[in-house]
Amino acid sequence: MSATDDSFELFDLRVEAVVPKGKPIYCGAKEGDYFELKGEMLSMPDGQGFSIYSISAVLPLLAAKQRPTDKNDWMTSDAEIACPDPNCASRLKIVRLGKRRFSHGETTAVPLPNRNEDQ
């Protein structure tokens, strides 16, 4: 990386509903439902929705799942999050898609520290 390169990579993510057949579902999840996170932008297909409670269960993990992790880190291997309703059998599965490159200067007004100061 050059001294002027301020780029970094994040994974695009897809969060998919996992709905076990024959189990009680109370959050409104349907098999095949999903939303995607690209950078900081969350999107879902038209006509599809997610419970805010289900999203709140997975939201704190998304920023960590976007970043490259060590192969031995649990964040690399663990991908399914239980519905926050203890009576609901659905889960949300976080799937890493391709990486996307971002520029520090285009994502924040805070400048990078002087690299010589870090040493």
All heavy atoms as an XYZ file, in Angstrom:
921
protein
N       0.851     -1.175      0.000
C       0.000      0.000      0.000
C       0.891      1.231      0.000
O       1.819      1.325      0.785
C      -0.912     -0.007      1.236
C      -1.816      1.171      1.263
S      -2.898      1.447      2.680
C      -3.161     -0.071      3.460
N       0.606      2.191     -0.862
C       1.406      3.406     -0.939
C       1.038      4.349      0.197
O      -0.007      4.202      0.844
C       1.188      4.093     -2.283
O      -0.083      4.707     -2.317
N       1.902      5.341      0.413
C       1.677      6.300      1.501
C       0.420      7.127      1.276
O      -0.153      7.651      2.228
C       2.889      7.202      1.646
N      -0.030      7.240      0.033
C      -1.227      8.038     -0.253
C      -2.490      7.197     -0.399
O      -3.565      7.730     -0.566
C      -1.021      8.864     -1.542
O      -0.741      7.968     -2.624
C       0.118      9.869     -1.389
N      -2.356      5.887     -0.355
C      -3.512      4.997     -0.489
C      -4.286      4.967      0.829
O      -3.760      4.541      1.855
C      -3.044      3.595     -0.867
C      -4.201      2.618     -1.091
O      -5.368      3.069     -1.096
O      -3.925      1.424     -1.259
N      -5.496      5.439      0.811
C      -6.314      5.444      2.033
C      -7.452      4.430      1.947
O      -8.474      4.559      2.599
C      -6.857      6.848      2.318
C      -7.994      7.266      1.388
O      -8.170      6.639      0.313
O      -8.720      8.215      1.733
N      -7.261      3.389      1.135
C      -8.352      2.431      0.909
C      -8.378      1.322      1.955
O      -7.383      1.033      2.617
C      -8.242      1.827     -0.492
O      -7.094      1.021     -0.593
N      -9.549      0.734      2.081
C      -9.765     -0.429      2.944
C     -10.878     -1.263      2.337
O     -11.630     -0.778      1.500
C     -10.090     -0.021      4.390
C     -11.359      0.778      4.547
C     -12.545      0.165      4.930
C     -11.370      2.148      4.316
C     -13.716      0.897      5.082
C     -12.533      2.897      4.472
C     -13.707      2.268      4.850
N     -10.956     -2.522      2.746
C     -11.964     -3.424      2.205
C     -12.941     -3.878      3.283
O     -12.551     -4.085      4.430
C     -11.307     -4.663      1.595
C     -10.541     -4.393      0.334
C      -9.975     -5.658     -0.282
O      -9.645     -6.608      0.453
O      -9.866     -5.693     -1.516
N     -14.178     -4.024      2.869
C     -15.229     -4.604      3.704
C     -15.956     -5.659      2.876
O     -16.067     -5.528      1.657
C     -16.256     -3.551      4.136
C     -15.770     -2.412      5.012
C     -16.912     -1.419      5.243
C     -15.239     -2.925      6.336
N     -16.453     -6.683      3.559
C     -17.299     -7.664      2.891
C     -18.702     -7.089      2.733
O     -19.226     -6.438      3.641
C     -17.427     -8.942      3.727
C     -16.235     -9.831      3.693
C     -15.300     -9.794      4.711
C     -16.045    -10.724      2.653
C     -14.202    -10.623      4.698
C     -14.940    -11.560      2.622
C     -14.013    -11.510      3.652
N     -19.316     -7.335      1.581
C     -20.759     -7.156      1.457
C     -21.375     -8.348      2.183
O     -20.813     -9.448      2.170
C     -21.199     -7.187     -0.006
C     -20.782     -5.944     -0.783
O     -20.469     -4.919     -0.155
O     -20.780     -6.017     -2.021
N     -22.513     -8.141      2.822
C     -23.163     -9.206      3.584
C     -24.587     -9.418      3.098
O     -25.265     -8.485      2.678
C     -23.211     -8.857      5.078
C     -21.894     -8.575      5.775
C     -22.151     -8.164      7.220
C     -20.974     -9.773      5.708
N     -25.019    -10.649      3.200
C     -26.424    -10.991      3.011
C     -26.869    -11.652      4.310
O     -26.203    -12.557      4.814
C     -26.627    -11.950      1.851
C     -28.101    -12.359      1.694
C     -28.290    -13.258      0.521
N     -28.371    -12.400     -0.654
C     -29.117    -12.667     -1.721
N     -29.814    -13.769     -1.789
N     -29.155    -11.838     -2.731
N     -27.975    -11.198      4.856
C     -28.537    -11.784      6.068
C     -29.827    -12.488      5.655
O     -30.767    -11.846      5.192
C     -28.793    -10.718      7.153
C     -29.383    -11.347      8.394
C     -27.489     -9.977      7.480
N     -29.820    -13.819      5.804
C     -30.918    -14.652      5.320
C     -31.718    -15.234      6.475
O     -31.147    -15.659      7.479
C     -30.354    -15.820      4.505
C     -29.476    -15.402      3.361
C     -28.738    -16.563      2.707
O     -28.665    -17.663      3.309
O     -28.228    -16.363      1.599
N     -33.024    -15.299      6.301
C     -33.886    -15.950      7.286
C     -33.744    -17.465      7.137
O     -33.811    -17.999      6.038
C     -35.337    -15.535      7.089
N     -33.530    -18.131      8.262
C     -33.497    -19.594      8.310
C     -34.717    -20.001      9.121
O     -34.819    -19.689     10.305
C     -32.197    -20.112      8.969
C     -32.216    -21.627      9.073
C     -30.977    -19.627      8.193
N     -35.649    -20.667      8.452
C     -36.935    -20.993      9.082
C     -37.118    -22.507      9.077
O     -37.413    -23.098      8.036
C     -38.094    -20.291      8.325
C     -39.423    -20.592      8.991
C     -37.846    -18.787      8.249
N     -36.940    -23.150     10.219
C     -37.115    -24.608     10.279
C     -38.572    -25.008     10.010
O     -39.496    -24.415     10.572
C     -36.718    -24.968     11.702
C     -36.039    -23.766     12.268
C     -36.532    -22.593     11.494
N     -38.749    -25.993      9.160
C     -40.103    -26.473      8.840
C     -40.765    -27.092     10.072
O     -40.137    -27.817     10.821
C     -40.040    -27.505      7.720
C     -39.661    -26.901      6.377
C     -39.828    -27.907      5.261
C     -39.385    -27.454      3.915
N     -39.285    -26.079      3.617
N     -42.029    -26.754     10.262
C     -42.811    -27.338     11.336
C     -42.576    -26.739     12.712
O     -43.170    -27.173     13.684
N     -41.709    -25.738     12.805
C     -41.429    -25.098     14.104
C     -42.220    -23.801     14.199
O     -42.512    -23.152     13.189
C     -39.928    -24.801     14.245
C     -39.049    -26.016     14.187
C     -39.132    -26.795     15.468
C     -38.149    -27.959     15.433
N     -38.085    -28.672     16.656
N     -42.557    -23.381     15.404
C     -43.317    -22.131     15.553
C     -42.461    -20.905     15.214
O     -41.321    -20.799     15.656
C     -43.725    -22.123     17.027
C     -42.746    -23.018     17.703
C     -42.319    -24.037     16.690
N     -43.012    -20.016     14.388
C     -42.341    -18.783     13.991
C     -43.239    -17.617     14.397
O     -44.400    -17.562     13.987
C     -42.081    -18.754     12.459
C     -41.305    -19.980     12.017
C     -41.380    -17.456     12.053
C     -39.934    -20.149     12.657
N     -42.706    -16.691     15.186
C     -43.505    -15.570     15.676
C     -43.024    -14.212     15.194
O     -43.672    -13.203     15.426
C     -43.528    -15.583     17.211
C     -44.143    -16.845     17.753
C     -43.349    -17.837     18.313
C     -45.511    -17.065     17.666
C     -43.907    -19.012     18.794
C     -46.075    -18.247     18.133
C     -45.262    -19.209     18.698
O     -45.812    -20.366     19.159
N     -41.867    -14.186     14.501
C     -41.278    -12.904     14.086
C     -41.684    -12.503     12.670
O     -41.288    -11.441     12.198
C     -39.757    -12.971     14.190
S     -39.012    -14.170     13.059
N     -42.440    -13.335     11.977
C     -42.866    -13.024     10.623
C     -41.858    -13.422      9.559
O     -42.077    -13.157      8.381
N     -40.771    -14.063      9.927
C     -39.759    -14.474      8.948
C     -40.302    -15.567      8.044
O     -41.055    -16.437      8.484
C     -38.502    -14.975      9.666
N     -39.897    -15.490      6.781
C     -40.259    -16.524      5.812
C     -38.974    -17.018      5.164
O     -38.056    -16.238      4.920
C     -41.203    -15.966      4.762
C     -42.577    -15.579      5.313
C     -43.516    -15.141      4.226
C     -43.452    -13.723      3.794
N     -43.308    -12.657      4.720
N     -38.908    -18.312      4.895
C     -37.746    -18.893      4.215
C     -37.493    -18.110      2.931
O     -38.429    -17.837      2.173
C     -37.993    -20.372      3.910
C     -36.762    -21.107      3.436
C     -35.689    -21.276      4.500
O     -36.043    -21.489      5.678
O     -34.499    -21.202      4.147
N     -36.268    -17.734      2.698
C     -35.900    -16.979      1.504
C     -35.839    -15.480      1.712
O     -35.300    -14.754      0.877
N     -36.405    -14.980      2.812
C     -36.296    -13.553      3.109
C     -34.837    -13.213      3.373
O     -34.091    -14.009      3.955
C     -37.112    -13.177      4.349
C     -38.603    -13.123      4.100
O     -39.022    -13.257      2.939
O     -39.347    -12.950      5.087
N     -34.431    -12.027      2.965
C     -33.060    -11.593      3.215
C     -32.965    -10.075      3.136
O     -33.865     -9.408      2.621
C     -32.084    -12.215      2.208
C     -32.216    -11.671      0.808
C     -31.444    -10.588      0.376
C     -33.127    -12.224     -0.083
C     -31.577    -10.081     -0.904
C     -33.248    -11.729     -1.365
C     -32.473    -10.651     -1.768
O     -32.606    -10.144     -3.031
N     -31.883     -9.546      3.673
C     -31.494     -8.175      3.388
C     -29.995     -8.172      3.171
O     -29.301     -9.122      3.519
C     -31.933     -7.185      4.472
C     -31.345     -7.392      5.838
C     -30.112     -6.838      6.183
C     -32.032     -8.108      6.806
C     -29.581     -7.012      7.451
C     -31.522     -8.272      8.071
C     -30.286     -7.722      8.401
N     -29.505     -7.124      2.518
C     -28.081     -7.034      2.228
C     -27.500     -5.765      2.822
O     -28.196     -4.754      2.964
C     -27.821     -7.072      0.720
C     -28.145     -8.425      0.126
C     -27.808     -8.560     -1.341
O     -27.669     -7.537     -2.042
O     -27.693     -9.713     -1.789
N     -26.218     -5.853      3.156
C     -25.472     -4.710      3.669
C     -24.264     -4.522      2.770
O     -23.433     -5.421      2.637
C     -25.031     -4.968      5.114
C     -24.302     -3.827      5.802
C     -25.205     -2.602      5.929
C     -23.814     -4.268      7.174
N     -24.201     -3.371      2.131
C     -23.075     -3.017      1.259
C     -22.520     -1.709      1.798
O     -23.188     -0.671      1.699
C     -23.531     -2.883     -0.185
C     -24.015     -4.208     -0.760
C     -24.512     -4.069     -2.168
C     -24.983     -5.436     -2.655
N     -25.613     -5.377     -3.954
N     -21.335     -1.788      2.372
C     -20.810     -0.621      3.077
C     -21.710     -0.366      4.266
O     -21.954     -1.259      5.076
N     -22.255      0.826      4.340
C     -23.168      1.143      5.447
C     -24.629      1.120      5.022
O     -25.513      1.438      5.810
C     -22.824      2.515      6.030
C     -23.009      3.646      5.047
C     -22.586      4.994      5.590
O     -21.551      5.063      6.267
O     -23.299      5.978      5.341
N     -24.883      0.717      3.788
C     -26.234      0.777      3.249
C     -26.937     -0.575      3.318
O     -26.499     -1.549      2.714
C     -26.209      1.276      1.802
C     -25.593      2.661      1.647
S     -26.381      3.932      2.669
C     -27.997      3.984      1.955
N     -28.032     -0.618      4.065
C     -28.850     -1.822      4.210
C     -30.004     -1.734      3.217
O     -30.642     -0.690      3.103
C     -29.379     -1.881      5.641
C     -30.098     -3.154      6.045
C     -29.772     -3.467      7.495
C     -31.580     -3.018      5.862
N     -30.245     -2.832      2.501
C     -31.362     -2.847      1.550
C     -32.037     -4.216      1.581
O     -31.428     -5.211      1.937
C     -30.874     -2.537      0.132
O     -29.963     -3.514     -0.298
N     -33.313     -4.214      1.209
C     -34.049     -5.469      1.081
C     -34.963     -5.381     -0.128
O     -35.322     -4.282     -0.549
C     -34.804     -5.819      2.360
C     -35.865     -4.875      2.814
S     -36.596     -5.342      4.409
C     -35.263     -5.059      5.535
N     -35.299     -6.532     -0.689
C     -36.168     -6.530     -1.871
C     -37.528     -5.899     -1.576
O     -38.025     -5.949     -0.438
C     -36.332     -8.017     -2.193
C     -35.171     -8.687     -1.552
C     -34.866     -7.879     -0.323
N     -38.120     -5.314     -2.610
C     -39.458     -4.727     -2.481
C     -40.442     -5.764     -1.958
O     -40.391     -6.938     -2.343
C     -39.960     -4.209     -3.833
C     -39.253     -2.933     -4.263
O     -38.657     -2.258     -3.403
O     -39.299     -2.629     -5.468
N     -41.332     -5.338     -1.085
C     -42.378     -6.206     -0.573
C     -41.938     -7.131      0.544
O     -42.722     -7.937      1.024
N     -40.682     -7.028      0.934
C     -40.161     -7.910      1.980
C     -39.849     -7.076      3.217
O     -39.414     -5.936      3.109
C     -38.883     -8.556      1.456
C     -38.515     -9.820      2.167
C     -37.314    -10.446      1.494
O     -37.450    -11.116      0.494
N     -36.164    -10.197      2.041
N     -40.077     -7.634      4.378
C     -39.782     -6.914      5.601
C     -39.148     -7.807      6.638
O     -39.138     -9.036      6.498
N     -38.596     -7.188      7.656
C     -38.016     -7.915      8.790
C     -38.475     -7.250     10.067
O     -38.593     -6.025     10.138
C     -36.480     -7.873      8.741
C     -35.877     -8.977      7.944
C     -35.695     -8.851      6.591
C     -35.491    -10.160      8.552
C     -35.144     -9.863      5.835
C     -34.938    -11.191      7.816
C     -34.766    -11.039      6.457
N     -38.703     -8.041     11.068
C     -39.040     -7.532     12.392
C     -37.884     -6.676     12.901
O     -36.718     -7.061     12.786
C     -39.269     -8.711     13.343
O     -39.128     -8.308     14.686
N     -38.202     -5.517     13.475
C     -37.136     -4.678     14.035
C     -36.427     -5.399     15.176
O     -35.254     -5.161     15.435
C     -37.644     -3.294     14.489
C     -38.689     -3.427     15.600
C     -38.153     -2.499     13.307
C     -39.026     -2.109     16.276
N     -37.117     -6.305     15.834
C     -36.499     -7.047     16.935
C     -35.482     -8.058     16.397
O     -34.417     -8.248     16.978
C     -37.570     -7.722     17.791
C     -38.580     -6.712     18.266
C     -39.873     -6.698     17.750
C     -38.227     -5.734     19.192
C     -40.789     -5.747     18.158
C     -39.143     -4.774     19.607
C     -40.418     -4.784     19.089
O     -41.317     -3.835     19.482
N     -35.796     -8.697     15.283
C     -34.851     -9.611     14.653
C     -33.629     -8.856     14.149
O     -32.493     -9.286     14.342
C     -35.507    -10.357     13.486
O     -36.543    -11.187     13.955
N     -33.857     -7.718     13.517
C     -32.735     -6.908     13.030
C     -31.876     -6.439     14.197
O     -30.643     -6.446     14.114
C     -33.233     -5.727     12.174
C     -33.801     -6.251     10.847
C     -32.105     -4.729     11.910
C     -34.425     -5.191      9.970
N     -32.512     -6.093     15.311
C     -31.734     -5.609     16.467
C     -30.834     -6.702     17.037
O     -29.787     -6.404     17.615
C     -32.655     -5.049     17.555
O     -33.371     -6.089     18.197
N     -31.204     -7.966     16.866
C     -30.381     -9.066     17.369
C     -29.114     -9.248     16.539
O     -28.066     -9.632     17.055
C     -31.186    -10.367     17.376
N     -29.187     -8.965     15.251
C     -28.056     -9.198     14.356
C     -27.233     -7.923     14.111
O     -26.044     -7.997     13.813
C     -28.549     -9.829     13.030
C     -29.256     -8.846     12.148
C     -27.445    -10.498     12.285
N     -27.823     -6.773     14.278
C     -27.181     -5.501     13.954
C     -25.810     -5.300     14.619
O     -24.868     -4.887     13.941
C     -28.124     -4.348     14.299
C     -27.824     -3.004     13.687
C     -27.831     -3.064     12.178
C     -28.847     -1.983     14.168
N     -25.639     -5.595     15.894
C     -24.322     -5.364     16.511
C     -23.194     -6.209     15.914
O     -22.028     -5.871     16.073
C     -24.531     -5.744     17.983
C     -25.988     -5.708     18.203
C     -26.623     -6.044     16.877
N     -23.522     -7.283     15.230
C     -22.496     -8.176     14.672
C     -22.104     -7.821     13.240
O     -21.068     -8.280     12.744
C     -23.005     -9.617     14.711
C     -23.384    -10.123     16.100
C     -24.052    -11.475     15.995
C     -22.172    -10.168     16.999
N     -22.903     -7.027     12.565
C     -22.688     -6.794     11.141
C     -21.384     -6.069     10.839
O     -20.669     -6.440      9.907
C     -23.876     -6.066     10.526
C     -25.197     -6.838     10.552
C     -26.294     -6.020      9.895
C     -25.057     -8.196      9.890
N     -21.040     -5.048     11.609
C     -19.790     -4.316     11.351
C     -18.584     -5.235     11.514
O     -17.628     -5.158     10.740
C     -19.672     -3.112     12.279
N     -18.622     -6.128     12.483
C     -17.510     -7.069     12.682
C     -17.460     -8.098     11.553
O     -16.377     -8.452     11.076
C     -17.633     -7.764     14.030
N     -18.617     -8.583     11.104
C     -18.643     -9.570     10.015
C     -18.199     -8.956      8.684
O     -17.746     -9.669      7.797
C     -20.039    -10.170      9.845
C     -20.427    -11.167     10.905
C     -19.537    -12.378     10.906
C     -20.081    -13.505     10.104
N     -19.335    -14.761     10.306
N     -18.305     -7.637      8.545
C     -17.861     -6.988      7.316
C     -16.338     -6.977      7.193
O     -15.818     -6.890      6.097
C     -18.351     -5.536      7.262
C     -19.790     -5.398      6.886
C     -20.144     -3.949      6.700
O     -20.000     -3.129      7.600
N     -20.615     -3.621      5.514
N     -15.652     -7.050      8.317
C     -14.193     -6.929      8.298
C     -13.518     -8.285      8.197
O     -14.018     -9.267      8.736
C     -13.734     -6.209      9.558
C     -13.983     -4.719      9.419
C     -14.263     -3.997     10.704
N     -14.362     -2.562     10.468
C     -15.437     -1.953      9.999
N     -16.527     -2.654      9.710
N     -15.466     -0.650      9.805
N     -12.355     -8.326      7.515
C     -11.600     -9.578      7.476
C     -11.224    -10.006      8.901
O     -10.889     -9.157      9.732
C     -10.349     -9.214      6.674
C     -10.738     -8.007      5.879
C     -11.725     -7.266      6.736
N     -11.332    -11.287      9.178
C     -11.008    -11.814     10.505
C     -10.044    -12.985     10.368
O      -9.958    -13.617      9.318
C     -12.286    -12.286     11.236
O     -13.034    -13.134     10.357
C     -13.161    -11.120     11.661
N      -9.358    -13.272     11.443
C      -8.438    -14.404     11.478
C      -9.230    -15.699     11.266
O     -10.374    -15.815     11.714
C      -7.728    -14.437     12.829
C      -6.625    -15.471     12.856
O      -5.496    -15.127     12.482
O      -6.909    -16.624     13.251
N      -8.627    -16.681     10.608
C      -9.329    -17.946     10.339
C      -9.749    -18.660     11.618
O     -10.695    -19.441     11.609
C      -8.480    -18.865      9.466
C      -7.209    -19.363     10.109
C      -6.424    -20.242      9.144
C      -5.112    -20.693      9.706
N      -5.176    -21.647     10.766
N      -9.080    -18.403     12.734
C      -9.418    -19.049     14.005
C     -10.393    -18.238     14.867
O     -10.822    -18.712     15.914
C      -8.139    -19.312     14.808
C      -7.215    -20.261     14.095
O      -7.658    -21.225     13.488
N      -5.928    -19.991     14.139
N     -10.729    -17.052     14.434
C     -11.645    -16.189     15.179
C     -13.072    -16.740     15.060
O     -13.508    -17.117     13.971
C     -11.570    -14.782     14.590
C     -12.315    -13.725     15.376
O     -13.289    -14.053     16.078
O     -11.935    -12.558     15.263
N     -13.802    -16.765     16.156
C     -15.178    -17.269     16.113
C     -16.043    -16.439     15.174
O     -17.015    -16.929     14.603
C     -15.795    -17.328     17.516
C     -16.084    -15.986     18.117
C     -15.259    -15.225     18.892
C     -17.294    -15.224     17.985
N     -15.868    -14.047     19.234
C     -17.128    -14.024     18.700
C     -18.504    -15.452     17.326
C     -18.113    -13.043     18.779
C     -19.494    -14.474     17.407
C     -19.284    -13.294     18.138
N     -15.686    -15.179     14.968
C     -16.467    -14.323     14.076
C     -16.367    -14.816     12.630
O     -17.250    -14.576     11.816
C     -15.988    -12.875     14.189
C     -16.847    -11.874     13.470
S     -18.595    -11.800     13.948
C     -18.510    -11.062     15.558
N     -15.306    -15.547     12.296
C     -15.144    -16.110     10.961
C     -16.093    -17.284     10.733
O     -16.680    -17.427      9.666
C     -13.685    -16.572     10.745
O     -12.819    -15.460     10.982
C     -13.462    -17.106      9.348
N     -16.260    -18.127     11.740
C     -17.028    -19.366     11.569
C     -18.492    -19.272     11.989
O     -19.350    -19.892     11.369
C     -16.357    -20.500     12.355
O     -16.301    -20.169     13.733
N     -18.790    -18.530     13.031
C     -20.162    -18.480     13.550
C     -20.982    -17.491     12.727
O     -20.577    -16.347     12.557
C     -20.166    -18.058     15.017
C     -19.475    -19.066     15.920
O     -18.656    -19.858     15.420
O     -19.745    -19.053     17.129
N     -22.110    -17.944     12.203
C     -22.860    -17.093     11.275
C     -24.355    -17.036     11.548
O     -25.041    -16.236     10.937
C     -22.627    -17.567      9.844
N     -24.905    -17.876     12.442
C     -26.356    -17.874     12.666
C     -26.692    -17.256     14.012
O     -26.089    -17.590     15.034
C     -26.916    -19.291     12.572
C     -26.915    -19.790     11.146
C     -27.788    -21.012     10.933
O     -28.611    -21.344     11.814
O     -27.644    -21.630      9.867
N     -27.664    -16.365     13.983
C     -28.099    -15.628     15.158
C     -29.549    -16.009     15.439
O     -30.400    -15.961     14.547
C     -28.019    -14.102     14.918
C     -26.674    -13.696     14.312
C     -28.342    -13.331     16.189
C     -25.458    -14.160     15.038
N     -29.828    -16.363     16.674
C     -31.182    -16.765     17.055
C     -32.122    -15.570     17.082
O     -31.713    -14.447     17.389
C     -31.154    -17.427     18.432
N     -33.359    -15.822     16.763
C     -34.402    -14.818     16.923
C     -34.422    -14.412     18.402
O     -34.275    -15.272     19.279
C     -35.755    -15.406     16.515
S     -37.125    -14.241     16.720
N     -34.598    -13.137     18.706
C     -34.603    -12.730     20.115
C     -35.817    -13.239     20.899
O     -35.793    -13.239     22.124
C     -34.571    -11.206     20.054
C     -35.091    -10.859     18.703
C     -34.720    -12.000     17.805
N     -36.859    -13.693     20.215
C     -38.011    -14.283     20.899
C     -37.647    -15.731     21.231
O     -37.461    -16.546     20.332
C     -39.237    -14.246     19.991
C     -40.492    -14.799     20.646
O     -40.377    -15.603     21.609
O     -41.594    -14.458     20.179
N     -37.547    -16.086     22.514
C     -37.127    -17.443     22.871
C     -38.109    -18.529     22.423
O     -37.760    -19.702     22.391
C     -37.017    -17.395     24.393
C     -37.874    -16.256     24.812
C     -37.847    -15.269     23.681
N     -39.311    -18.138     22.029
C     -40.306    -19.105     21.568
C     -40.317    -19.279     20.053
O     -41.065    -20.098     19.533
C     -41.695    -18.685     22.047
C     -41.764    -18.635     23.550
O     -41.482    -19.618     24.219
N     -42.099    -17.477     24.095
N     -39.506    -18.490     19.360
C     -39.460    -18.516     17.893
C     -38.241    -19.316     17.445
O     -37.141    -19.121     17.955
C     -39.378    -17.084     17.349
S     -39.407    -16.973     15.553
N     -38.425    -20.212     16.490
C     -37.349    -21.097     16.042
C     -36.514    -20.523     14.891
O     -35.550    -21.144     14.461
C     -37.948    -22.435     15.601
N     -36.857    -19.340     14.403
C     -36.114    -18.795     13.261
C     -34.730    -18.309     13.682
O     -34.457    -18.067     14.856
C     -36.888    -17.651     12.597
O     -36.835    -16.491     13.405
N     -33.864    -18.199     12.682
C     -32.507    -17.692     12.883
C     -32.184    -16.782     11.712
O     -32.796    -16.875     10.654
C     -31.508    -18.835     12.953
C     -31.831    -19.832     14.070
C     -30.912    -21.021     14.104
N     -29.613    -20.798     14.705
C     -29.402    -20.583     16.016
N     -30.411    -20.565     16.834
N     -28.193    -20.403     16.484
N     -31.201    -15.931     11.894
C     -30.685    -15.113     10.806
C     -29.261    -15.557     10.526
O     -28.433    -15.616     11.435
C     -30.722    -13.629     11.167
C     -32.113    -13.021     11.291
C     -32.019    -11.561     11.698
C     -32.877    -13.139      9.984
N     -28.997    -15.886      9.277
C     -27.676    -16.355      8.866
C     -26.950    -15.235      8.121
O     -27.462    -14.709      7.133
C     -27.808    -17.577      7.959
C     -26.484    -18.148      7.518
C     -26.703    -19.383      6.669
C     -25.384    -19.975      6.213
N     -25.596    -21.153      5.381
N     -25.754    -14.882      8.596
C     -24.950    -13.836      7.976
C     -23.991    -14.493      6.990
O     -23.180    -15.338      7.368
C     -24.152    -13.045      9.027
C     -25.082    -12.471     10.103
C     -23.344    -11.937      8.352
C     -24.348    -11.891     11.301
N     -24.097    -14.120      5.719
C     -23.272    -14.691      4.664
C     -22.370    -13.594      4.103
O     -22.864    -12.533      3.690
C     -24.149    -15.274      3.533
C     -23.288    -15.835      2.413
C     -25.099    -16.320      4.085
N     -21.065    -13.864      4.099
C     -20.134    -12.916      3.495
C     -20.150    -13.102      1.987
O     -19.983    -14.204      1.478
C     -18.720    -13.152      4.016
C     -18.515    -12.639      5.423
C     -17.127    -12.968      5.894
N     -16.785    -12.192      7.071
C     -15.714    -12.404      7.804
N     -14.874    -13.375      7.483
N     -15.468    -11.662      8.854
N     -20.334    -11.988      1.284
C     -20.300    -12.003     -0.171
C     -18.932    -11.460     -0.589
O     -17.981    -11.556      0.163
C     -21.451    -11.159     -0.721
C     -22.854    -11.550     -0.223
C     -23.887    -10.546     -0.685
C     -23.213    -12.952     -0.674
N     -18.820    -10.878     -1.739
C     -17.550    -10.322     -2.202
C     -17.119     -9.111     -1.395
O     -17.907     -8.492     -0.688
N     -15.833     -8.788     -1.528
C     -15.292     -7.608     -0.852
C     -15.492     -6.376     -1.727
O     -15.507     -6.450     -2.939
C     -13.799     -7.788     -0.576
C     -13.502     -8.771      0.515
C     -12.006     -8.828      0.761
C     -11.683     -9.865      1.818
N     -10.220     -9.995      1.975
N     -15.615     -5.259     -1.063
C     -15.775     -3.964     -1.717
C     -14.714     -3.032     -1.136
O     -14.468     -3.042      0.061
C     -17.181     -3.445     -1.429
C     -17.558     -2.166     -2.123
C     -18.990     -1.772     -1.732
N     -19.943     -2.806     -2.083
C     -20.587     -2.874     -3.247
N     -20.383     -1.947     -4.162
N     -21.446     -3.841     -3.492
N     -14.090     -2.222     -1.985
C     -13.029     -1.302     -1.550
C     -13.627      0.085     -1.309
O     -14.447      0.563     -2.089
C     -11.925     -1.245     -2.599
C     -10.721     -0.424     -2.169
C      -9.527     -0.675     -3.067
N      -8.958     -1.996     -2.891
C      -8.146     -2.358     -1.895
N      -7.827     -1.496     -0.972
N      -7.668     -3.579     -1.835
N     -13.218      0.694     -0.210
C     -13.668      2.030      0.171
C     -12.464      2.939      0.382
O     -11.365      2.460      0.648
C     -14.482      1.985      1.473
C     -15.762      1.220      1.344
C     -15.791     -0.146      1.570
C     -16.930      1.862      0.990
C     -16.967     -0.866      1.444
C     -18.116      1.153      0.857
C     -18.137     -0.214      1.094
N     -12.694      4.226      0.312
C     -11.664      5.225      0.578
C     -11.972      5.887      1.920
O     -13.102      6.331      2.153
C     -11.670      6.284     -0.528
O     -11.003      7.456     -0.116
N     -10.974      5.948      2.776
C     -11.140      6.608      4.074
C     -11.657      8.035      3.884
O     -12.599      8.456      4.546
C      -9.808      6.614      4.837
C      -9.885      7.264      6.171
N      -9.719      8.621      6.347
C     -10.115      6.749      7.393
C      -9.847      8.909      7.630
N     -10.085      7.792      8.287
N     -11.036      8.776      2.957
C     -11.404     10.163      2.721
C     -12.826     10.354      2.225
O     -13.395     11.431      2.382
N     -13.416      9.315      1.623
C     -14.789      9.411      1.137
C     -15.818      8.907      2.145
O     -17.013      8.996      1.901
C     -14.922      8.636     -0.180
C     -14.121      9.256     -1.307
C     -14.133      8.413     -2.572
O     -14.788      7.347     -2.598
O     -13.473      8.826     -3.550
N     -15.353      8.367      3.270
C     -16.285      7.824      4.260
C     -16.297      8.586      5.576
O     -17.145      8.323      6.426
C     -15.967      6.344      4.554
O     -14.620      6.227      5.008
C     -16.175      5.482      3.323
N     -15.347      9.520      5.762
C     -15.303     10.287      7.003
C     -14.572     11.602      6.779
O     -13.734     11.716      5.875
C     -14.599      9.495      8.133
O     -14.605     10.278      9.332
C     -13.173      9.144      7.767
N     -14.875     12.589      7.620
C     -14.176     13.875      7.578
C     -12.925     13.850      8.459
O     -12.103     14.753      8.399
C     -15.114     14.990      8.039
N     -12.763     12.831      9.268
C     -11.622     12.729     10.173
C     -10.404     12.255      9.384
O     -10.447     11.190      8.759
C     -11.926     11.744     11.334
C     -10.713     11.597     12.238
C     -13.143     12.208     12.109
N      -9.312     13.016      9.406
C      -8.138     12.613      8.629
C      -7.432     11.420      9.256
O      -7.535     11.167     10.463
C      -7.244     13.853      8.655
C      -7.643     14.576      9.893
C      -9.111     14.280     10.097
N      -6.707     10.687      8.402
C      -5.866      9.602      8.905
C      -4.735     10.204      9.729
O      -4.244     11.287      9.409
C      -5.274      8.804      7.741
C      -6.207      7.854      7.027
C      -5.570      7.362      5.726
C      -6.553      6.677      7.914
N      -4.307      9.513     10.784
C      -3.164     10.032     11.542
C      -1.897      9.963     10.689
O      -1.797      9.131      9.777
C      -3.062      9.080     12.742
C      -3.802      7.862     12.348
C      -4.819      8.280     11.315
N      -0.952     10.815     10.993
C       0.338     10.786     10.304
C       0.975      9.449     10.590
O       1.141      9.060     11.731
C       1.217     11.939     10.807
C       2.538     12.003     10.073
O       3.067     10.994      9.621
N       3.067     13.195      9.981
N       1.326      8.698      9.558
C       1.883      7.360      9.727
C       3.150      7.361     10.556
O       3.449      6.400     11.239
C       2.092      6.701      8.373
C       0.799      6.430      7.652
C       1.010      5.635      6.394
N      -0.148      5.650      5.541
C      -1.135      4.765      5.624
N      -1.097      3.812      6.498
N      -2.171      4.849      4.798
N       3.949      8.417     10.520
C       5.168      8.494     11.302
C       4.860      8.619     12.793
O       5.629      8.201     13.633
C       6.038      9.669     10.864
C       6.571      9.455      9.449
O       6.712      8.320      9.009
N       6.839     10.548      8.746
N       3.697      9.200     13.139
C       3.297      9.329     14.544
C       2.894      8.003     15.149
O       2.943      7.819     16.348
C       2.124     10.305     14.670
C       2.479     11.741     14.344
C       1.259     12.643     14.362
O       0.168     12.170     14.742
O       1.399     13.814     13.982
N       2.473      7.035     14.306
C       2.025      5.728     14.797
C       3.194      4.858     15.259
O       3.001      3.877     15.942
C       1.267      4.974     13.703
C      -0.056      5.633     13.347
O      -0.528      6.437     14.163
O      -0.587      5.317     12.279
N       4.419      5.168     14.863
C       5.547      4.301     15.151
C       6.288      4.702     16.388
O       6.266      5.705     16.926
C       6.503      4.267     13.952
C       5.765      3.735     12.747
C       6.612      3.821     11.476
O       7.696      4.340     11.462
N       6.065      3.281     10.405
